[in-house]
Amino acid sequence: MMALLTENGPCHVLPDLSTRLNPYSWTNESNVVWLDQPTTVGFTYGDKRDADNSEDNVGENIYYFLQGFFEKHPELAGRDFYITGESYGGHYVPVAAHYVWQKNKENAGTPKYINLKGIAIGNGITQAAIQMPHYIDMAIHNAYNISLVDVPQLDKMKAAVPTCISILETCPQNETACSEGENFCMEKLFEPMLKAGRNPYDIRMLCKNDGDDSDCYDMSYVSKYLDAPNVREALGVDSKRVGAWQECNAQVYAAFDKSGDVAKPFNSYVADLLNDDLRVLIYAGDADLVCNWYGNDAWTRALQWKGREGFNSAYETAFITSEGKESGVVRSFNNQFTFLRVFNSGHMVPQDQPAVALDMLNKFLKDQTF
């Protein structure tokens, strides 16, 4: 719901709880469903015994949601279908798409077949063992010449990198290592940079409290809007089963964290999709620290798939929007696997660069050359 109302939806909610049309809505040329998940996040609900605590749960639940959706909207079934996401969507999107892809093998030629064509992930966390060590690059080589740590602290961070990598490389075979690795890497490589008082989702911005994102973005008005009785009624919210809307569910996060989910790699799911000729777009705003473009660039280059050599040898070119604006750097192979670094954007590209995000999406969906 946050993305719907503050990023790429047909209208945006304003601080005074009014709304305005979004000229860069992703619905301009596509049909879009915004999904609150895992279960019990946002307005979703379900049997507590079936609460999600791992990506296996997520993939299955999203798949059966989609089956129910297409049963109710048969006019949309059979159309080209893409799954997109942001941030932790670097986990959710590959897992959900992979589950659909596997089920499609069983359901070919039946009404249950979903015409999956590809996925897109914005500033995602997909392979922590490769991405987390690249926090250092943002500390010393970010595009905005912002110093996040001093030299002594930087030396300490560099010294911690080998241990960070060695622990995370044993995940997911060892779930304890997943949790330990995440905690170690965040403590040694990420948290020192928060002391600079910068927004970890957009280092161009200052925050009130050492990078606590709740002090970086005031989205309280969105919660108020979603809890308005007329809005809940319009959305069909079951108030008997769903309480006040919350952006985050601490219990859900704790369950995922306990399972070591945060640090688990999901790059192999992406490779399977690519090897079956599905299309993948990975994009990242270059002012984001949390899921920065360096780390996303690195894991896409390291990915083991049939087109790896061609992808890694492809030239990087300027990303020029339909309006003729140079807005990023892109590397693409056969228009199948694309990585795009977006200039002047933080973690939420559709919010910071809405025109660029829409242009990017349309090129991807129409299979146009980047």
C-alpha positions in Angstrom: 0.0 0.0 0.0 2.9 2.4 0.7 4.2 2.0 -2.9 0.6 2.4 -4.2 0.1 5.7 -2.4 3.5 7.2 -2.4 5.4 5.8 -5.4 3.9 4.3 -8.5 0.1 4.2 -8.0 -2.6 6.1 -9.9 -2.9 8.7 -7.0 -0.7 9.9 -4.2 -1.9 10.7 -0.7 -0.8 14.2 0.6 -0.1 15.2 4.2 -3.5 16.9 4.5 -5.1 13.5 3.6 -6.2 14.7 0.2 -5.2 12.9 -2.9 -3.8 13.9 -6.3 -3.4 12.1 -9.6 0.0 10.7 -10.3 0.9 11.5 -14.0 3.6 8.8 -13.8 1.5 6.0 -12.5 2.5 2.5 -13.6 -1.1 2.0 -14.5 -0.8 4.3 -17.5 -0.1 1.4 -19.8 -0.4 -1.6 -17.6 -2.8 -3.4 -15.2 -1.2 -3.5 -11.8 -2.1 -5.2 -8.5 -0.4 -4.0 -5.3 -0.1 -6.8 -2.8 0.4 -6.4 1.0 2.3 -9.5 2.1 3.5 -11.6 3.9 0.3 -12.6 5.6 -0.8 -10.3 8.5 1.2 -7.3 7.0 -0.9 -4.3 6.1 -4.5 -5.3 5.6 -3.8 -9.0 5.0 -4.9 -11.7 7.3 -4.9 -15.5 7.7 -4.7 -18.4 10.1 -2.0 -17.6 12.6 -0.8 -21.2 12.3 0.0 -20.6 8.7 1.9 -17.3 9.3 4.8 -16.8 6.9 8.3 -17.1 8.4 10.3 -18.0 5.3 10.3 -17.5 1.5 8.9 -20.9 0.9 5.7 -19.7 2.6 5.7 -16.5 0.7 6.1 -18.1 -2.7 3.2 -20.5 -2.1 0.9 -17.9 -0.7 1.5 -15.5 -3.5 0.9 -18.2 -6.1 -2.5 -19.2 -4.6 -3.5 -15.6 -4.3 -2.8 -15.2 -8.0 -4.9 -18.2 -8.8 -7.8 -16.8 -6.8 -7.3 -13.4 -8.5 -7.4 -14.8 -12.0 -10.4 -16.9 -11.2 -12.3 -13.7 -10.2 -10.9 -11.8 -13.2 -10.8 -14.2 -16.0 -10.6 -11.4 -18.5 -7.0 -10.8 -17.3 -5.9 -14.4 -17.4 -3.5 -15.3 -20.2 -2.0 -11.8 -20.5 1.7 -11.2 -20.2 2.4 -11.2 -16.5 5.4 -9.7 -14.6 6.2 -9.6 -10.9 8.0 -6.5 -9.5 9.1 -5.4 -6.1 11.5 -3.3 -4.2 13.9 -3.7 -1.2 13.1 -7.0 0.5 11.4 -7.7 -2.8 14.9 -8.9 -3.8 13.8 -12.0 -1.8 10.0 -12.0 -2.5 10.1 -11.4 -6.2 12.5 -14.2 -7.2 10.8 -16.7 -4.9 7.2 -15.9 -6.0 8.2 -15.9 -9.7 10.1 -19.2 -9.2 7.1 -20.8 -7.6 4.9 -19.7 -10.4 7.4 -20.9 -13.0 7.6 -24.4 -11.3 3.8 -24.7 -11.1 3.5 -23.6 -14.7 5.3 -26.8 -15.7 2.6 -28.8 -14.1 -0.2 -26.6 -15.4 0.8 -26.0 -19.0 -2.3 -25.9 -21.2 -4.7 -25.5 -18.3 -6.5 -22.5 -16.9 -4.1 -22.5 -14.0 -1.2 -21.5 -16.2 0.1 -18.0 -15.5 1.7 -16.3 -18.5 4.8 -15.2 -16.6 7.2 -13.2 -18.8 9.7 -11.7 -16.3 10.5 -9.9 -13.1 11.9 -6.5 -12.0 13.5 -5.6 -8.7 14.4 -2.1 -7.5 17.1 -1.6 -4.9 16.7 -5.2 -3.7 18.6 -7.5 -1.4 19.1 -10.7 -3.2 22.5 -12.1 -2.4 23.8 -10.7 0.9 27.2 -12.4 0.8 28.0 -10.3 -2.3 26.0 -7.2 -1.6 26.9 -6.4 2.1 30.6 -6.0 1.6 29.9 -3.3 -0.9 28.7 -1.0 1.9 32.3 0.1 1.9 32.1 1.4 -1.7 29.3 3.8 -0.7 31.4 5.0 2.2 34.2 6.1 0.0 33.1 6.2 -3.6 29.5 7.4 -3.6 28.4 9.7 -6.5 27.7 12.6 -4.1 31.1 13.0 -2.5 29.5 12.5 0.9 31.8 11.2 3.6 30.1 8.6 5.8 33.0 7.5 8.0 36.5 8.8 8.9 39.7 6.9 7.8 40.2 5.0 11.1 36.6 3.7 11.0 37.0 2.8 7.3 40.1 0.7 8.1 38.1 -1.2 10.7 35.3 -1.8 8.2 37.8 -3.1 5.6 39.3 -5.5 8.1 35.8 -6.9 8.9 35.0 -7.7 5.2 36.7 -11.2 5.0 34.9 -12.4 8.1 31.6 -11.0 6.9 32.0 -12.9 3.6 33.2 -16.2 5.2 30.2 -16.4 7.5 27.6 -15.5 4.9 29.0 -18.0 2.4 28.0 -20.8 4.7 24.4 -19.6 4.6 21.8 -21.1 3.9 23.3 -24.5 4.6 23.7 -23.3 8.2 20.7 -21.1 9.3 22.6 -20.0 12.4 25.3 -18.6 10.1 22.7 -16.7 8.2 21.6 -14.8 11.4 25.2 -14.5 12.7 26.5 -13.3 9.4 23.7 -10.7 9.0 24.3 -9.4 12.5 28.1 -9.2 12.1 28.0 -7.6 8.7 25.5 -5.0 9.7 27.3 -4.2 12.9 30.7 -3.9 11.4 30.0 -2.6 7.9 26.7 -0.8 7.9 25.9 0.7 11.4 29.1 2.8 11.6 27.9 4.8 8.6 24.6 5.7 10.3 26.6 7.9 12.8 26.9 10.4 10.0 23.2 11.2 10.5 22.4 10.4 6.8 19.2 8.8 5.6 20.3 5.2 4.8 17.8 5.1 2.0 19.0 8.3 0.5 22.4 9.6 1.6 21.7 13.0 0.2 19.2 13.6 3.1 19.9 14.2 6.8 18.0 12.4 9.5 17.2 13.4 13.1 18.4 10.3 14.8 21.5 8.5 13.5 19.8 7.2 10.3 16.7 5.8 12.0 14.5 5.7 8.9 11.4 6.6 10.9 12.9 10.1 11.3 13.8 10.3 7.6 10.4 9.8 6.0 7.2 11.0 7.7 4.6 8.6 6.4 2.2 8.9 9.3 -0.4 10.6 7.2 -0.6 7.5 4.9 -1.5 5.4 7.9 -4.1 7.9 8.9 -5.5 7.9 5.4 -5.7 4.1 5.3 -7.4 4.0 8.6 -10.2 6.4 7.6 -13.5 4.5 7.7 -14.5 5.5 4.2 -11.2 4.3 2.8 -11.3 1.0 4.6 -14.8 0.5 3.3 -13.8 1.4 -0.3 -11.0 -1.1 -0.1 -13.2 -3.9 1.3 -11.2 -4.3 4.5 -12.6 -6.9 6.9 -12.5 -4.8 10.1 -13.5 -7.8 12.1 -10.3 -9.5 11.2 -8.0 -6.6 10.6 -7.0 -3.9 13.1 -5.3 -0.6 12.4 -3.2 -0.5 9.4 0.5 -0.7 10.1 3.4 -0.2 7.7 5.5 -2.8 9.4 4.7 -5.9 11.5 7.4 -6.5 14.1 6.3 -10.1 14.7 6.5 -11.0 11.1 10.0 -9.5 10.8 11.1 -11.3 14.0 9.9 -14.6 12.5 11.8 -14.1 9.3 14.9 -12.9 11.2 14.9 -15.9 13.4 14.9 -18.2 10.4 17.9 -16.4 9.0 15.9 -15.3 6.0 17.5 -11.9 5.6 20.9 -13.2 4.6 19.8 -16.1 2.6 20.7 -16.0 -1.1 18.0 -16.0 -3.8 20.2 -15.4 -6.9 19.8 -19.1 -8.0 16.1 -18.5 -8.5 16.9 -15.6 -10.8 19.3 -17.8 -12.7 16.6 -20.5 -13.2 14.3 -17.9 -14.7 16.9 -16.5 -17.0 18.0 -20.0 -18.2 14.4 -20.5 -19.3 14.5 -17.3 -21.3 12.4 -15.2 -18.9 13.4 -11.5 -18.7 14.9 -9.8 -15.7 15.4 -6.1 -14.9 17.5 -5.1 -11.8 17.6 -1.4 -11.1 19.0 0.7 -8.3 19.0 4.4 -7.3 22.6 5.4 -6.7 22.0 7.4 -3.5 20.7 4.4 -1.6 23.0 2.9 1.0 20.9 0.0 2.3 20.6 -1.9 -0.9 23.1 0.1 -2.9 23.8 0.0 -6.6 27.4 -1.3 -6.1 26.1 -4.5 -4.4 23.3 -5.0 -7.0 25.8 -4.5 -9.8 28.1 -7.0 -8.2 25.7 -9.9 -7.7 24.3 -9.5 -11.3 27.8 -9.8 -12.7 28.5 -12.9 -10.5 25.3 -14.7 -11.4 25.9 -18.1 -12.9 23.6 -18.5 -15.9 23.8 -19.3 -19.6 24.3 -15.7 -20.7 26.8 -14.7 -18.0 29.7 -14.1 -20.4 27.7 -12.0 -22.8 26.2 -10.0 -19.9 29.5 -9.2 -18.3 31.1 -8.3 -21.6 28.2 -6.0 -22.7 29.1 -2.3 -22.9 27.6 0.1 -20.3 25.7 2.8 -22.0 23.8 5.9 -21.0 20.2 5.4 -20.2 18.3 8.0 -22.1 14.6 8.5 -21.4 12.0 9.0 -24.1 12.3 12.7 -23.3 16.0 12.7 -24.1 17.3 13.0 -20.5 20.4 11.0 -19.5 19.2 9.4 -16.3 21.5 6.5 -15.6 23.9 3.8 -16.8 22.6 0.5 -18.2 24.1 -2.8 -19.1 21.9 -5.3 -21.0 22.4 -8.6 -22.8 20.0 -9.5 -25.5 17.4 -7.3 -23.8 16.9 -10.3 -21.5 19.0 -9.4 -18.4 19.4 -5.7 -17.6 21.0 -3.8 -14.8 20.2 -0.1 -14.5 21.9 2.4 -12.2 19.5 5.4 -11.8 21.0 8.8 -11.2 19.8 11.1 -8.5 17.6 8.6 -6.7 17.5 6.9 -3.4 16.0 3.5 -2.4 12.6 4.3 -3.9 13.1 5.2 -7.6 9.5 5.6 -8.5 9.2 8.2 -5.7 12.5 10.1 -6.5 12.5 9.8 -10.3 8.9 9.0 -11.3 9.3 9.9 -15.0 12.5 7.8 -15.3 10.9 4.9 -13.5 7.8 4.9 -15.8 10.0 5.1 -18.9 12.2 2.3 -17.6 9.1 0.1 -16.9 7.5 0.7 -20.3 10.8 -0.1 -22.1 11.0 -3.3 -20.1 7.4 -4.4 -20.7 7.5 -3.6 -24.4 10.9 -5.4 -24.8 12.4 -2.2 -26.2 16.2 -1.7 -26.3 17.5 0.1 -23.2 
